[in-house]
């Protein structure tokens, strides 16, 4: 019992012990970002029931939706330059998020009026692209606020010792990831409640629930703005307290404001950002073949050029270690996913309804939250190469139940267990085992930045590495699209009068699932072997 109590104190209690009230504003923004999953189930069913869009098109749309995250680099540098006024970016992001949700509300509740302006498909694409743009604006400011939220002096005004400062910064980054997952957990719990009994409702009543969910999502931009308001109140209260204690203005500023060296404008970040926007719009609107590939290659070239600007300020050894770490994480996150086809199969063939998918999402979120806390000692003591090897092996093994479900494992297990181990039981167990792994790979990288980035370029460093790693998600969407074009899966689409527009065909889904599992295992392990046997070897 003593050993258990010590473990709980070291892993869980100590994390809460290091919590500060100043952490609350960025954590609120992170929570809102995590809670964006509130609309994911409703959006999936809306696409399936109302839009005639292929799995390959949706994967391609995911590619475009992921590209705004590559703009984090110029935005991060902008935040370093306008440090005192960065809250305005939160406001702009909140407006874009609200507009995206308003479009979806209109599509669900007033489809005829919306269609009189633009087609439903076009409105949906606009909404999908606006939301991540708003979230990336808020995320880049939250990253900066997470550095600012860590106190740099003790109660007597003395600078915190380096070990304590390092520990608190690491705690802040861990709590930031926890807030993200807590947001997704809350969203999943709401979905479970809102979709209760949905299988017995008419299509009109289901649409009303979708509309309620998109309306409820308007709380998220308000939550982000609330974080900024609380940060303002905290700053005002702290200054008033120190003023009542008799401290002068200069001493108050010394204690309240994070010490930062002057930041010089590096125009290459903004030139790169302008090139990125020009490339994306020019190629995207031109109708050129392979437009996504062209934009990805151009974006990668721009991101790598801008990364070089930051690597120049690091010692050579640290720069090489950062490159090796980034390459490993990039390849791991760039592995393709199953895409929408697997979800369609779960809905049409396995009979998973809105509420059950929400339950799976809730389980994944809650166990990810718990897993991040439990695995924190491992992340602190193991190298990124070891962690990604563990993740790749674990996720490849845990993809086997999904493959088995396609080939009918649940039919045999249900017959052998009197219906207990059916498709839903297997899906629940698989989700419970797999869910803690998703967010683990990013925390060591964030901790590395917190320890090693120059004090006046924290936001830029966070943005640079996030942009590079998020391009991996664009590569993942490309790979997902390629696999969905090779192994074509279609679901049944009917018109309003019941006429079948597209027939369901899941014959290629098994090959798709197996291909994804093989790439998920081989690509990261091969990359780790190559990197660890090169001059970019990383031991962090």
C-alpha positions as CSV (number, residue, x, y, z in Angstrom):
1,X,0.0,0.0,0.0
2,X,2.9,2.3,0.8
3,X,4.4,1.8,-2.7
4,X,1.0,2.4,-4.3
5,X,0.5,5.6,-2.3
6,X,4.0,6.8,-3.3
7,X,3.2,6.0,-7.0
8,X,0.0,8.0,-6.8
9,X,1.7,10.9,-5.2
10,X,4.6,10.9,-7.8
11,X,2.4,10.4,-10.9
12,X,-0.9,12.1,-10.1
13,X,-0.8,14.2,-7.0
14,X,2.5,15.9,-7.9
15,X,1.0,17.0,-11.3
16,X,-1.9,18.7,-9.5
17,X,0.5,20.1,-6.8
18,X,2.3,22.1,-9.5
19,X,-0.9,23.7,-10.9
20,X,-1.0,27.5,-10.8
21,X,-4.0,29.8,-11.3
22,X,-2.0,31.5,-14.0
23,X,-2.2,28.3,-16.0
24,X,-6.0,28.6,-16.3
25,X,-6.3,31.0,-19.3
26,X,-4.2,28.9,-21.8
27,X,-5.8,25.8,-20.4
28,X,-9.3,27.2,-21.2
29,X,-8.2,27.8,-24.8
30,X,-6.7,24.3,-25.1
31,X,-9.9,22.9,-23.6
32,X,-11.9,24.6,-26.3
33,X,-9.6,23.2,-29.0
34,X,-10.1,19.7,-27.6
35,X,-13.9,20.2,-27.4
36,X,-14.2,20.8,-31.1
37,X,-14.8,17.1,-31.4
38,X,-18.3,17.9,-30.1
39,X,-19.4,18.3,-33.8
40,X,-17.5,15.3,-35.2
41,X,-20.2,12.7,-34.9
42,X,-23.0,15.0,-36.1
43,X,-20.8,16.1,-39.0
44,X,-20.0,12.5,-40.0
45,X,-23.7,11.5,-40.1
46,X,-24.6,14.8,-41.9
47,X,-22.0,14.0,-44.6
48,X,-23.3,10.4,-44.9
49,X,-27.0,11.3,-44.9
50,X,-27.0,14.6,-46.9
51,X,-23.9,14.9,-49.0
52,X,-22.8,12.8,-52.0
53,X,-19.1,13.0,-51.3
54,X,-16.6,10.1,-51.8
55,X,-14.2,8.8,-49.2
56,X,-11.3,10.0,-51.4
57,X,-12.8,13.5,-51.7
58,X,-13.2,13.7,-47.9
59,X,-9.6,12.6,-47.4
60,X,-8.6,15.3,-49.9
61,X,-10.7,17.8,-48.0
62,X,-8.9,16.8,-44.8
63,X,-5.6,17.6,-46.6
64,X,-6.8,21.2,-47.3
65,X,-8.2,21.6,-43.8
66,X,-4.9,20.6,-42.3
67,X,-2.8,23.1,-44.2
68,X,-3.7,26.2,-42.1
69,X,-1.7,24.6,-39.3
70,X,1.5,25.1,-41.4
71,X,0.9,28.8,-41.0
72,X,1.8,28.5,-37.3
73,X,5.4,29.5,-38.1
74,X,4.7,33.1,-39.3
75,X,2.0,33.4,-36.8
76,X,4.3,32.3,-34.0
77,X,6.8,34.9,-35.0
78,X,4.1,37.5,-35.2
79,X,3.0,36.6,-31.6
80,X,6.7,37.1,-30.4
81,X,6.6,40.5,-32.1
82,X,3.2,41.7,-30.9
83,X,3.4,40.0,-27.5
84,X,1.3,42.6,-25.7
85,X,-1.5,42.5,-28.3
86,X,-1.7,38.8,-29.0
87,X,-5.2,38.6,-27.5
88,X,-6.6,40.1,-30.8
89,X,-5.7,36.9,-32.6
90,X,-7.9,35.0,-30.1
91,X,-10.8,37.2,-31.1
92,X,-10.2,36.7,-34.8
93,X,-10.0,33.0,-34.4
94,X,-13.2,33.0,-32.3
95,X,-15.0,34.8,-35.1
96,X,-13.9,32.3,-37.8
97,X,-14.9,29.4,-35.5
98,X,-18.4,30.9,-34.9
99,X,-18.9,31.5,-38.7
100,X,-18.0,27.9,-39.4
101,X,-20.6,26.6,-36.8
102,X,-23.2,29.1,-38.1
103,X,-22.8,27.7,-41.6
104,X,-23.5,24.1,-40.3
105,X,-26.5,25.3,-38.3
106,X,-27.9,26.9,-41.5
107,X,-27.3,23.7,-43.5
108,X,-29.1,21.6,-41.0
109,X,-31.9,23.9,-40.0
110,X,-32.4,26.1,-43.1
111,X,-31.1,24.0,-46.1
112,X,-33.3,25.5,-48.7
113,X,-32.2,29.1,-47.9
114,X,-28.6,28.1,-47.8
115,X,-28.9,26.3,-51.1
116,X,-30.3,29.4,-52.7
117,X,-26.9,31.0,-52.2
118,X,-24.4,28.2,-52.6
119,X,-24.8,24.4,-52.9
120,X,-24.7,22.3,-49.7
121,X,-21.4,20.7,-50.7
122,X,-19.7,24.1,-51.2
123,X,-21.0,25.5,-47.9
124,X,-19.7,22.3,-46.1
125,X,-16.3,22.8,-47.6
126,X,-16.2,26.4,-46.5
127,X,-17.2,25.4,-43.0
128,X,-14.6,22.7,-42.9
129,X,-11.8,25.1,-43.9
130,X,-12.8,28.0,-41.6
131,X,-12.9,26.0,-38.4
132,X,-9.2,24.9,-38.4
133,X,-8.1,28.4,-39.4
134,X,-9.8,29.8,-36.3
135,X,-8.3,27.1,-34.1
136,X,-4.8,27.6,-35.4
137,X,-4.9,31.3,-34.6
138,X,-6.0,30.5,-31.0
139,X,-3.6,27.6,-30.6
140,X,-0.5,29.7,-31.5
141,X,-1.5,32.3,-28.9
142,X,-2.2,29.6,-26.3
143,X,1.3,28.2,-26.8
144,X,2.7,31.6,-26.1
145,X,0.5,32.1,-23.1
146,X,1.6,28.7,-21.7
147,X,5.1,30.1,-21.5
148,X,3.9,33.4,-20.0
149,X,1.7,31.6,-17.5
150,X,4.7,30.0,-15.7
151,X,5.9,32.4,-12.9
152,X,9.6,33.4,-13.3
153,X,9.9,34.7,-9.7
154,X,9.0,33.4,-6.3
155,X,6.9,35.3,-3.7
156,X,9.9,37.5,-2.8
157,X,10.7,38.5,-6.3
158,X,13.7,36.2,-6.7
159,X,14.2,34.4,-10.0
160,X,13.2,30.7,-9.8
161,X,16.1,28.2,-9.8
162,X,16.5,26.5,-13.2
163,X,15.4,23.0,-12.0
164,X,12.2,24.4,-10.5
165,X,11.5,26.5,-13.6
166,X,12.1,23.5,-15.8
167,X,9.8,21.3,-13.8
168,X,7.0,23.9,-13.8
169,X,7.3,24.4,-17.6
170,X,7.1,20.7,-18.2
171,X,4.0,20.5,-16.0
172,X,2.4,23.4,-17.9
173,X,2.9,21.5,-21.2
174,X,1.5,18.3,-19.8
175,X,-1.5,20.1,-18.4
176,X,-2.0,21.7,-21.8
177,X,-2.3,18.2,-23.4
178,X,-4.5,17.1,-20.6
179,X,-6.8,20.1,-21.2
180,X,-7.1,19.2,-24.8
181,X,-8.1,15.6,-24.0
182,X,-10.4,16.8,-21.2
183,X,-12.2,19.0,-23.8
184,X,-12.6,16.0,-26.1
185,X,-13.9,13.9,-23.2
186,X,-16.5,16.5,-22.3
187,X,-17.5,16.7,-26.0
188,X,-17.8,13.0,-26.2
189,X,-19.9,12.8,-23.0
190,X,-22.3,15.5,-24.4
191,X,-22.6,13.5,-27.6
192,X,-23.5,10.4,-25.6
193,X,-26.3,12.3,-23.8
194,X,-27.6,14.1,-26.9
195,X,-27.7,11.0,-29.1
196,X,-29.5,8.9,-26.5
197,X,-32.4,7.1,-28.3
198,X,-31.5,8.5,-31.7
199,X,-32.0,5.2,-33.4
200,X,-35.8,5.5,-32.8
201,X,-36.0,9.0,-34.3
202,X,-37.1,10.1,-37.7
203,X,-34.7,11.8,-40.1
204,X,-36.3,15.2,-39.3
205,X,-35.8,14.7,-35.6
206,X,-32.2,13.6,-36.1
207,X,-31.5,16.7,-38.1
208,X,-32.9,18.8,-35.2
209,X,-30.3,17.1,-32.9
210,X,-27.5,17.9,-35.3
211,X,-28.6,21.5,-35.3
212,X,-28.7,21.6,-31.5
213,X,-25.1,20.2,-31.4
214,X,-23.7,22.8,-33.9
215,X,-25.5,25.5,-31.9
216,X,-24.0,24.2,-28.6
217,X,-20.6,24.4,-30.3
218,X,-20.9,28.2,-30.4
219,X,-19.9,28.0,-26.7
220,X,-16.3,27.1,-27.7
221,X,-15.2,30.5,-29.1
222,X,-16.8,32.1,-26.1
223,X,-14.7,29.8,-23.8
224,X,-11.6,30.9,-25.6
225,X,-12.5,34.6,-25.2
226,X,-13.2,33.9,-21.5
227,X,-9.6,32.7,-21.1
228,X,-8.3,36.0,-22.4
229,X,-10.7,37.9,-20.0
230,X,-9.5,35.9,-17.0
231,X,-5.8,36.5,-18.0
232,X,-6.6,40.3,-18.0
233,X,-8.2,40.0,-14.6
234,X,-5.3,38.0,-13.2
235,X,-2.8,40.6,-14.4
236,X,-4.9,43.5,-13.1
237,X,-5.3,41.8,-9.7
238,X,-1.6,40.9,-9.4
239,X,-0.5,44.4,-10.2
240,X,-3.0,45.9,-7.7
241,X,-1.7,43.5,-5.0
242,X,1.9,44.5,-5.5
243,X,1.0,48.2,-5.6
244,X,-0.8,47.9,-2.3
245,X,2.4,46.2,-0.9
246,X,4.2,49.4,-1.7
247,X,6.2,48.3,-4.7
248,X,7.1,50.7,-7.5
249,X,6.1,50.4,-11.1
250,X,9.4,49.1,-12.3
251,X,9.5,46.4,-9.6
252,X,5.9,45.4,-10.4
253,X,6.8,45.0,-14.1
254,X,9.9,43.0,-13.2
255,X,7.8,40.6,-11.2
256,X,4.7,40.4,-13.4
257,X,6.2,40.5,-16.9
258,X,8.2,37.6,-18.3
259,X,11.8,38.7,-19.0
260,X,12.3,38.7,-22.7
261,X,15.2,39.7,-24.9
262,X,14.4,42.1,-27.7
263,X,13.0,40.3,-30.8
264,X,14.2,41.3,-34.2
265,X,11.8,41.0,-37.1
266,X,12.8,38.0,-39.3
267,X,11.1,38.8,-42.6
268,X,11.6,35.3,-43.9
269,X,8.8,34.0,-41.7
270,X,6.3,36.4,-43.3
271,X,7.7,36.0,-46.8
272,X,7.4,32.2,-46.3
273,X,3.8,32.7,-45.1
274,X,2.9,34.8,-48.1
275,X,4.5,32.2,-50.4
276,X,2.5,29.5,-48.6
277,X,-0.8,31.4,-49.1
278,X,0.0,32.2,-52.7
279,X,0.9,28.7,-53.5
280,X,-2.1,27.2,-51.8
281,X,-4.6,29.5,-53.4
282,X,-3.0,29.6,-56.8
283,X,-2.6,25.9,-57.2
284,X,-5.8,25.1,-55.4
285,X,-8.0,27.3,-57.6
286,X,-6.2,26.5,-60.8
287,X,-7.6,23.0,-61.2
288,X,-4.1,21.6,-61.9
289,X,-3.7,17.9,-61.6
290,X,-1.9,16.8,-58.5
291,X,-2.7,20.1,-56.9
292,X,-2.6,18.7,-53.3
293,X,0.8,17.1,-54.0
294,X,2.1,20.4,-55.4
295,X,0.9,22.3,-52.4
296,X,2.3,19.8,-50.0
297,X,5.7,19.8,-51.6
298,X,5.8,23.6,-51.8
299,X,4.7,23.9,-48.2
300,X,7.3,21.5,-47.1
301,X,10.0,23.4,-48.9
302,X,8.9,26.6,-47.2
303,X,8.6,25.1,-43.8
304,X,12.1,23.5,-44.0
305,X,13.6,26.8,-45.2
306,X,12.0,28.6,-42.2
307,X,13.1,25.9,-39.8
308,X,16.7,26.5,-40.8
309,X,16.3,30.1,-39.5
310,X,15.6,28.7,-36.0
311,X,18.2,25.9,-36.1
312,X,20.8,28.6,-36.7
313,X,20.3,30.0,-33.2
314,X,20.9,26.6,-31.5
315,X,24.2,24.9,-30.8
316,X,25.1,22.4,-33.5
317,X,24.6,19.3,-31.3
318,X,21.1,20.5,-30.2
319,X,20.2,21.4,-33.7
320,X,21.1,17.9,-35.0
321,X,19.2,16.3,-32.1
322,X,16.1,18.4,-32.9
323,X,16.2,17.4,-36.6
324,X,16.4,13.7,-35.7
325,X,13.5,14.0,-33.2
326,X,11.4,15.9,-35.7
327,X,12.0,13.4,-38.5
328,X,11.0,10.5,-36.3
329,X,7.8,12.2,-35.1
330,X,7.0,13.4,-38.6
331,X,7.1,9.9,-40.2
332,X,5.1,8.4,-37.3
333,X,2.3,11.0,-37.7
334,X,2.4,10.9,-41.5
335,X,1.3,7.2,-41.7
336,X,-2.1,6.9,-43.5
337,X,-5.4,6.3,-41.7
338,X,-8.4,4.2,-42.7
339,X,-10.5,7.2,-43.7
340,X,-14.3,7.5,-43.7
341,X,-14.7,4.1,-45.2
342,X,-14.2,2.3,-41.9
343,X,-16.8,4.4,-40.2
344,X,-19.3,3.8,-43.0
345,X,-18.7,0.0,-42.5
346,X,-19.3,0.3,-38.8
347,X,-22.5,2.2,-39.3
348,X,-24.0,0.2,-42.2
349,X,-22.7,-3.3,-41.5
350,X,-21.9,-3.5,-37.8
351,X,-24.9,-1.3,-36.9
352,X,-23.0,1.2,-34.8
353,X,-25.3,4.2,-34.2
354,X,-24.6,7.8,-33.3
355,X,-24.8,7.1,-29.5
356,X,-22.4,4.1,-29.6
357,X,-19.9,6.0,-31.7
358,X,-20.1,8.8,-29.2
359,X,-19.5,6.2,-26.4
360,X,-16.4,5.0,-28.2
361,X,-15.2,8.6,-28.5
362,X,-15.8,9.2,-24.8
363,X,-13.9,6.1,-23.8
364,X,-11.0,7.1,-26.1
365,X,-10.9,10.6,-24.6
366,X,-11.1,9.5,-21.0
367,X,-8.5,6.7,-21.3
368,X,-6.2,9.0,-23.3
369,X,-6.4,11.5,-20.4
370,X,-5.6,8.7,-17.9
371,X,-2.9,7.3,-20.2
372,X,-1.1,10.6,-20.5
373,X,-0.9,10.9,-16.7
374,X,0.2,7.3,-16.2
375,X,2.7,7.3,-19.0
376,X,4.2,10.7,-17.9
377,X,7.1,9.0,-16.1
378,X,7.9,6.9,-19.2
379,X,7.9,10.0,-21.4
380,X,10.2,11.8,-19.0
381,X,12.7,8.9,-18.8
382,X,12.7,7.3,-22.3
383,X,14.0,8.7,-25.6
384,X,11.7,9.7,-28.4
385,X,13.0,6.8,-30.5
386,X,12.0,4.3,-27.8
387,X,8.6,5.9,-27.3
388,X,7.8,5.9,-31.1
389,X,8.9,2.3,-31.4
390,X,6.6,1.4,-28.6
391,X,3.7,3.4,-30.1
392,X,4.2,1.9,-33.6
393,X,4.3,-1.7,-32.3
394,X,1.3,-1.1,-30.0
395,X,-0.9,0.6,-32.6
396,X,-0.1,-2.1,-35.3
397,X,-1.1,-4.8,-32.9
398,X,-4.2,-3.0,-31.8
399,X,-5.3,-2.5,-35.5
400,X,-5.8,-6.3,-35.7
401,X,-9.3,-6.3,-34.0
402,X,-10.6,-3.8,-36.6
403,X,-9.3,-6.1,-39.4
404,X,-10.8,-9.1,-37.7
405,X,-14.2,-7.4,-37.4
406,X,-14.3,-6.9,-41.1
407,X,-13.7,-10.6,-41.7
408,X,-16.4,-11.6,-39.2
409,X,-14.6,-12.4,-36.0
410,X,-17.5,-11.0,-34.0
411,X,-19.9,-13.5,-35.5
412,X,-17.8,-16.4,-34.2
413,X,-17.2,-14.8,-30.8
414,X,-20.8,-13.9,-30.3
415,X,-21.9,-17.4,-31.1
416,X,-19.3,-18.9,-28.7
417,X,-20.2,-16.5,-25.8
418,X,-24.0,-16.3,-26.1
419,X,-23.8,-12.9,-27.7
420,X,-21.5,-11.3,-25.0
421,X,-18.4,-10.8,-27.2
422,X,-20.1,-9.2,-30.2
423,X,-18.9,-6.4,-32.5
424,X,-19.6,-3.7,-30.0
425,X,-17.7,-5.5,-27.2
426,X,-14.7,-6.0,-29.4
427,X,-14.8,-2.3,-30.5
428,X,-15.0,-1.2,-26.9
429,X,-12.0,-3.3,-25.8
430,X,-9.9,-2.2,-28.8
431,X,-10.7,1.4,-28.2
432,X,-9.9,1.1,-24.5
433,X,-6.5,-0.4,-25.3
434,X,-5.6,1.9,-28.2
435,X,-6.8,5.3,-27.0
436,X,-4.0,6.3,-24.6
437,X,-1.4,6.2,-27.4
438,X,-2.6,9.0,-29.6
439,X,-1.2,12.1,-27.9
440,X,1.9,10.6,-26.3
441,X,4.4,11.3,-29.1
442,X,4.0,15.1,-29.0
443,X,4.7,15.7,-25.3
444,X,8.5,14.9,-25.4
445,X,8.9,17.3,-28.3
446,X,7.1,20.1,-26.4
447,X,9.1,19.4,-23.3
448,X,12.3,19.6,-25.4
449,X,11.3,23.1,-26.7
450,X,10.3,24.2,-23.2
451,X,13.8,23.3,-22.0
452,X,16.0,24.5,-24.9
453,X,14.3,27.2,-26.9
454,X,15.6,30.8,-26.4
455,X,13.4,32.8,-24.1
456,X,12.6,35.4,-26.7
457,X,11.6,32.9,-29.4
458,X,9.5,30.5,-27.4
459,X,6.3,31.1,-29.5
460,X,8.3,30.9,-32.7
461,X,9.9,27.6,-31.7
462,X,6.5,26.1,-30.7
463,X,5.0,27.2,-34.0
464,X,7.9,26.0,-36.1
465,X,7.9,22.5,-34.8
466,X,4.1,22.3,-34.7
467,X,3.9,23.5,-38.4
468,X,6.5,20.8,-39.4
469,X,4.7,18.0,-37.5
470,X,1.3,19.1,-38.6
471,X,2.4,18.9,-42.3
472,X,2.8,15.2,-41.4
473,X,-1.0,15.2,-40.9
474,X,-1.4,16.6,-44.4
475,X,0.9,13.8,-45.7
476,X,-1.2,11.3,-43.8
477,X,-4.3,12.6,-45.5
478,X,-2.6,12.3,-48.9
479,X,-1.7,8.7,-48.0
480,X,-5.2,8.0,-46.9
481,X,-6.6,9.4,-50.1
482,X,-4.2,7.2,-52.2
483,X,-5.2,4.1,-50.4
484,X,-8.9,5.0,-50.7
485,X,-8.4,5.4,-54.4
486,X,-6.6,2.1,-54.7
487,X,-9.1,0.2,-52.5
488,X,-12.4,1.9,-53.5
489,X,-15.1,1.7,-50.9
490,X,-18.6,3.2,-51.4
491,X,-21.6,3.5,-49.1
492,X,-25.2,3.7,-50.2
493,X,-26.4,7.1,-51.1
494,X,-30.1,7.8,-51.8
495,X,-32.0,10.8,-53.0
496,X,-34.8,12.5,-51.1
497,X,-37.4,10.2,-52.8
498,X,-35.5,7.1,-52.0
499,X,-33.8,6.5,-55.3
500,X,-30.4,4.9,-55.0
501,X,-27.7,7.1,-56.3
502,X,-24.7,5.0,-55.2
503,X,-24.6,1.4,-54.1
504,X,-22.7,0.2,-51.1
505,X,-19.5,-1.8,-51.8
506,X,-17.2,-2.8,-48.9
507,X,-15.4,-5.6,-50.7
508,X,-12.1,-3.7,-50.7
509,X,-12.2,-2.5,-47.1
510,X,-10.2,-5.5,-45.8
511,X,-7.3,-4.8,-48.1
512,X,-7.4,-1.1,-47.0
513,X,-7.3,-2.0,-43.3
514,X,-4.4,-4.4,-43.8
515,X,-2.4,-1.9,-45.9
516,X,-2.8,0.8,-43.2
517,X,-1.6,-1.5,-40.5
518,X,1.5,-2.6,-42.4
519,X,2.5,1.0,-43.2
520,X,1.8,2.1,-39.6
521,X,4.3,-0.5,-38.4
522,X,7.0,-0.5,-41.1
523,X,7.4,3.3,-41.8
524,X,8.2,4.5,-38.2
525,X,10.5,1.6,-37.4
526,X,12.5,1.9,-40.6
527,X,12.9,5.7,-40.0
528,X,14.1,5.2,-36.4
529,X,16.8,2.7,-37.6
530,X,18.0,5.2,-40.2
531,X,18.0,8.2,-37.9
532,X,19.6,6.5,-35.0
533,X,22.4,5.3,-37.2
534,X,23.1,8.8,-38.6
535,X,24.6,12.0,-37.3
536,X,21.0,13.1,-36.3
537,X,20.8,10.4,-33.7
538,X,18.7,11.6,-30.8
539,X,18.9,10.5,-27.2
540,X,16.3,13.0,-25.8
